Amino acid sequence: MGKGKGDDPSIDPFEISFLPEFREGRGPREPFVNEHGVVIGDHDYDSPNSPLNEWSTDTDPAVMAGDQWVHPFKDIGFLTAENRDYFERGIAPQSGIFMHQDKNSAYRAGEPVPDSEEAPQKQPE
């Protein structure tokens, strides 16, 4: 990932330069062990208790959902343009519903789902 003018070389590669109002009360800067015994914030994602080490087709992805799996300062998600704009520049994300530029995602919304024997219908262009 490219470095911008405001990047501080002394911070972790997955950390951004938070505005002062986003630094307080976030939680620890150093790696920590979450309630499941998994180290969060070390970038190895290889704790013995991590579901990533025990993943199978029977694993429910929800076991890794929630704030206890995200480091408050060191997360790759902070590096997105939208998060950098918000946390480093104070520019709030644009609101509105997500829409595909070339697809009508609401096509046939509310209509009954056809039986599996029927061929799926192609969305009109």
Backbone as CSV, one residue per row, in Angstrom:
resi,resn,N_x,N_y,N_z,CA_x,CA_y,CA_z,C_x,C_y,C_z
1,MET,0.846,-1.172,0.000,0.000,0.000,0.000,0.890,1.233,0.000
2,GLY,0.495,2.209,-0.755,1.304,3.403,-0.877,1.224,4.283,0.344
3,LYS,2.240,5.051,0.553,2.283,5.962,1.692,1.888,7.357,1.212
4,GLY,1.027,8.006,1.961,0.631,9.368,1.657,1.540,10.356,2.365
5,LYS,1.348,11.628,2.072,2.190,12.659,2.678,2.084,12.665,4.195
6,GLY,0.897,12.365,4.726,0.688,12.440,6.166,1.097,11.198,6.920
7,ASP,1.608,10.167,6.234,1.953,8.927,6.918,3.143,9.127,7.841
8,ASP,3.029,8.578,9.035,4.075,8.672,10.039,4.845,7.355,10.032
9,PRO,6.145,7.363,9.667,6.894,6.116,9.587,7.105,5.433,10.937
10,SER,6.828,6.136,12.040,7.045,5.535,13.353,5.864,4.672,13.806
11,ILE,4.733,4.749,13.104,3.584,3.954,13.526,3.563,2.619,12.801
12,ASP,2.803,1.707,13.363,2.631,0.368,12.820,2.124,0.439,11.371
13,PRO,2.494,-0.511,10.504,2.051,-0.454,9.108,0.534,-0.543,8.932
14,PHE,-0.184,-1.071,9.922,-1.632,-1.169,9.832,-2.323,-0.076,10.636
15,GLU,-1.561,0.914,11.077,-2.115,2.012,11.873,-2.068,3.281,11.038
16,ILE,-3.017,4.154,11.247,-3.052,5.422,10.538,-2.844,6.563,11.527
17,SER,-2.710,7.765,11.033,-2.511,8.945,11.880,-3.870,9.509,12.286
18,PHE,-4.460,8.932,13.347,-5.775,9.352,13.799,-5.760,10.809,14.236
19,LEU,-6.836,11.534,13.926,-7.019,12.870,14.470,-7.123,12.749,15.991
20,PRO,-6.780,13.813,16.739,-6.809,13.739,18.201,-8.137,13.228,18.769
21,GLU,-9.253,13.622,18.167,-10.554,13.204,18.708,-10.831,11.717,18.547
22,PHE,-10.041,11.027,17.721,-10.221,9.596,17.532,-9.171,8.757,18.259
23,ARG,-8.242,9.412,18.978,-7.186,8.675,19.688,-7.590,8.272,21.091
24,GLU,-8.377,9.097,21.769,-8.721,8.858,23.168,-9.802,7.796,23.311
25,GLY,-9.646,6.934,24.306,-10.661,5.953,24.635,-10.817,4.813,23.646
26,ARG,-9.861,4.627,22.749,-9.977,3.581,21.735,-9.631,2.198,22.286
27,GLY,-8.740,2.152,23.258,-8.263,0.875,23.765,-6.751,0.814,23.666
28,PRO,-6.186,-0.382,23.851,-4.731,-0.502,23.890,-4.076,-0.332,22.523
29,ARG,-2.871,0.230,22.511,-2.096,0.347,21.286,-1.312,-0.942,21.021
30,GLU,-0.926,-1.630,22.093,-0.131,-2.856,21.944,-1.061,-4.039,21.666
31,PRO,-0.520,-5.142,21.138,-1.344,-6.341,20.939,-1.939,-6.805,22.269
32,PHE,-3.094,-7.450,22.209,-3.752,-7.954,23.411,-4.379,-9.306,23.105
33,VAL,-4.708,-10.030,24.165,-5.368,-11.323,24.028,-6.859,-11.101,24.260
34,ASN,-7.695,-11.491,23.283,-9.136,-11.282,23.440,-9.756,-12.371,24.314
35,GLU,-11.053,-12.293,24.517,-11.754,-13.221,25.417,-11.708,-14.666,24.944
36,HIS,-11.306,-14.898,23.698,-11.205,-16.253,23.155,-9.778,-16.797,23.206
37,GLY,-8.846,-16.019,23.801,-7.463,-16.454,23.904,-6.653,-16.225,22.649
38,VAL,-7.110,-15.313,21.783,-6.436,-15.043,20.520,-5.737,-13.696,20.594
39,VAL,-4.475,-13.640,20.167,-3.724,-12.384,20.156,-4.240,-11.516,19.012
40,ILE,-4.631,-10.293,19.334,-5.146,-9.339,18.350,-4.155,-8.182,18.254
41,GLY,-3.741,-7.856,17.040,-2.852,-6.719,16.825,-1.408,-7.086,16.608
42,ASP,-1.091,-8.396,16.481,0.301,-8.784,16.235,0.561,-9.044,14.748
43,HIS,-0.478,-9.001,13.927,-0.414,-9.178,12.475,-0.031,-10.585,12.034
44,ASP,0.113,-11.515,12.969,0.409,-12.891,12.584,-0.876,-13.697,12.416
45,TYR,-1.895,-13.349,13.171,-3.181,-14.044,13.111,-2.983,-15.553,13.235
46,ASP,-2.052,-15.941,14.109,-1.689,-17.347,14.207,-1.723,-17.847,15.642
47,SER,-2.615,-17.292,16.451,-2.749,-17.763,17.823,-3.290,-19.193,17.816
48,PRO,-2.830,-20.035,18.725,-3.301,-21.427,18.757,-4.819,-21.562,18.871
49,ASN,-5.481,-20.636,19.577,-6.928,-20.718,19.767,-7.728,-20.056,18.650
50,SER,-7.059,-19.513,17.650,-7.760,-18.796,16.593,-8.605,-19.738,15.738
51,PRO,-9.850,-19.362,15.457,-10.664,-20.161,14.539,-10.007,-20.318,13.170
52,LEU,-9.119,-19.396,12.812,-8.417,-19.523,11.530,-7.565,-20.787,11.482
53,ASN,-7.089,-21.236,12.644,-6.285,-22.458,12.702,-7.136,-23.719,12.769
54,GLU,-8.424,-23.549,12.986,-9.322,-24.698,13.106,-10.449,-24.638,12.079
55,TRP,-10.269,-23.849,11.019,-11.335,-23.598,10.057,-11.697,-24.858,9.291
56,SER,-13.003,-25.061,9.114,-13.490,-26.175,8.299,-14.820,-25.751,7.688
57,THR,-15.415,-26.617,6.892,-16.717,-26.302,6.304,-17.799,-26.225,7.372
58,ASP,-17.522,-26.744,8.557,-18.492,-26.703,9.657,-18.352,-25.456,10.525
59,THR,-17.325,-24.641,10.291,-17.089,-23.455,11.105,-18.067,-22.355,10.717
60,ASP,-18.731,-21.802,11.704,-19.639,-20.677,11.481,-18.793,-19.399,11.471
61,PRO,-18.770,-18.641,10.364,-17.963,-17.413,10.315,-18.324,-16.405,11.398
62,ALA,-19.510,-16.519,11.967,-19.924,-15.583,13.016,-19.041,-15.677,14.247
63,VAL,-18.293,-16.795,14.412,-17.429,-16.905,15.587,-16.332,-15.848,15.566
64,MET,-16.063,-15.264,14.394,-15.043,-14.221,14.317,-15.644,-12.849,14.034
65,ALA,-16.905,-12.659,14.393,-17.547,-11.361,14.217,-17.548,-10.613,15.546
66,GLY,-17.413,-9.330,15.483,-17.498,-8.505,16.686,-16.223,-7.738,16.959
67,ASP,-16.359,-6.743,17.809,-15.244,-5.850,18.128,-14.070,-6.552,18.799
68,GLN,-14.312,-7.694,19.459,-13.226,-8.389,20.148,-12.195,-8.961,19.169
69,TRP,-12.476,-8.911,17.869,-11.561,-9.426,16.853,-10.834,-8.304,16.113
70,VAL,-11.093,-7.050,16.481,-10.510,-5.907,15.778,-9.650,-5.110,16.746
71,HIS,-8.416,-4.819,16.341,-7.551,-3.983,17.166,-7.978,-2.531,16.995
72,PRO,-8.055,-1.755,18.085,-8.543,-0.386,17.979,-7.635,0.574,17.222
73,PHE,-6.368,0.224,17.030,-5.441,1.089,16.310,-4.812,0.416,15.099
74,LYS,-4.689,-0.906,15.118,-3.923,-1.622,14.101,-4.809,-2.598,13.345
75,ASP,-5.508,-2.111,12.339,-6.380,-2.966,11.549,-6.257,-2.556,10.088
76,ILE,-6.143,-3.542,9.214,-5.974,-3.237,7.785,-7.145,-2.426,7.247
77,GLY,-8.322,-2.551,7.866,-9.489,-1.789,7.423,-9.331,-0.290,7.559
78,PHE,-8.448,0.142,8.449,-8.222,1.577,8.598,-7.545,2.171,7.374
79,LEU,-6.907,1.350,6.552,-6.158,1.860,5.414,-7.022,2.149,4.196
80,THR,-8.325,1.857,4.245,-9.181,2.172,3.103,-9.281,3.681,2.959
81,ALA,-9.539,4.139,1.755,-9.635,5.584,1.498,-10.726,6.227,2.363
82,GLU,-11.866,5.539,2.505,-12.972,6.095,3.286,-12.598,6.245,4.751
83,ASN,-11.935,5.228,5.324,-11.552,5.303,6.733,-10.448,6.322,6.953
84,ARG,-9.508,6.412,6.026,-8.456,7.432,6.175,-9.057,8.827,6.099
85,ASP,-9.989,9.045,5.156,-10.641,10.354,5.073,-11.318,10.706,6.395
86,TYR,-12.014,9.728,6.978,-12.758,9.987,8.208,-11.834,10.168,9.411
87,PHE,-10.956,9.209,9.669,-10.145,9.222,10.886,-8.948,10.159,10.822
88,GLU,-8.422,10.449,9.633,-7.265,11.340,9.519,-7.637,12.760,9.105
89,ARG,-8.741,12.910,8.362,-9.095,14.227,7.841,-10.435,14.745,8.350
90,GLY,-11.213,13.888,9.032,-12.504,14.297,9.568,-13.597,14.403,8.516
91,ILE,-13.407,13.799,7.343,-14.410,13.830,6.273,-15.339,12.634,6.462
92,ALA,-16.588,12.900,6.810,-17.548,11.818,7.067,-17.857,11.052,5.784
93,PRO,-18.110,9.748,5.901,-18.460,8.961,4.715,-19.758,9.464,4.097
94,GLN,-19.877,9.295,2.781,-21.102,9.685,2.103,-22.204,8.703,2.466
95,SER,-23.396,9.219,2.670,-24.505,8.345,3.009,-25.270,7.978,1.746
96,GLY,-26.158,7.038,1.884,-26.964,6.597,0.749,-26.842,5.108,0.584
97,ILE,-27.739,4.551,-0.181,-27.710,3.108,-0.380,-26.713,2.739,-1.461
98,PHE,-26.162,1.560,-1.321,-25.212,1.058,-2.298,-25.965,0.631,-3.545
99,MET,-25.456,1.013,-4.691,-26.080,0.602,-5.942,-24.995,0.211,-6.932
100,HIS,-25.231,-0.853,-7.659,-24.333,-1.238,-8.740,-24.545,-0.264,-9.883
101,GLN,-23.468,0.113,-10.546,-23.598,1.057,-11.641,-24.321,0.470,-12.841
102,ASP,-24.155,-0.820,-13.052,-24.751,-1.408,-14.256,-25.705,-2.560,-13.962
103,LYS,-26.109,-2.757,-12.715,-27.021,-3.845,-12.353,-28.166,-3.291,-11.507
104,ASN,-29.343,-3.780,-11.756,-30.492,-3.431,-10.936,-30.612,-4.502,-9.865
105,SER,-30.076,-4.238,-8.686,-30.058,-5.247,-7.630,-31.444,-5.502,-7.052
106,ALA,-32.426,-4.683,-7.379,-33.787,-4.882,-6.906,-34.656,-5.571,-7.954
107,TYR,-34.066,-6.017,-9.055,-34.824,-6.671,-10.121,-35.625,-7.831,-9.560
108,ARG,-36.900,-7.843,-9.804,-37.850,-8.875,-9.376,-37.992,-8.946,-7.847
109,ALA,-37.625,-7.906,-7.149,-37.766,-7.906,-5.688,-39.225,-8.086,-5.317
110,GLY,-39.477,-8.954,-4.363,-40.821,-9.199,-3.897,-41.563,-10.271,-4.667
111,GLU,-41.023,-10.701,-5.802,-41.657,-11.776,-6.565,-41.266,-13.112,-5.961
112,PRO,-42.130,-14.117,-6.082,-41.768,-15.428,-5.528,-40.548,-16.012,-6.239
113,VAL,-39.758,-16.758,-5.478,-38.573,-17.404,-6.032,-39.039,-18.600,-6.858
114,PRO,-38.556,-18.735,-8.115,-38.999,-19.846,-8.949,-38.517,-21.186,-8.393
115,ASP,-39.264,-22.254,-8.727,-38.851,-23.604,-8.337,-37.494,-23.905,-8.930
116,SER,-36.755,-24.804,-8.269,-35.419,-25.146,-8.747,-35.449,-25.802,-10.118
117,GLU,-36.625,-26.351,-10.537,-36.726,-26.997,-11.840,-36.770,-25.975,-12.962
118,GLU,-37.236,-24.773,-12.657,-37.292,-23.736,-13.684,-35.896,-23.171,-13.919
119,ALA,-35.625,-22.821,-15.149,-34.334,-22.219,-15.466,-34.316,-20.806,-14.904
120,PRO,-33.184,-20.390,-14.320,-33.134,-19.011,-13.806,-33.279,-18.014,-14.945
121,GLN,-33.981,-16.935,-14.647,-34.199,-15.914,-15.673,-33.084,-14.891,-15.605
122,LYS,-32.625,-14.504,-16.777,-31.555,-13.519,-16.865,-32.135,-12.123,-16.671
123,GLN,-31.421,-11.305,-15.945,-31.831,-9.919,-15.733,-31.727,-9.189,-17.063
124,PRO,-32.733,-8.367,-17.417,-32.642,-7.604,-18.656,-31.506,-6.588,-18.590
125,GLU,-30.902,-6.337,-19.707,-29.788,-5.371,-19.781,-30.313,-3.964,-19.711
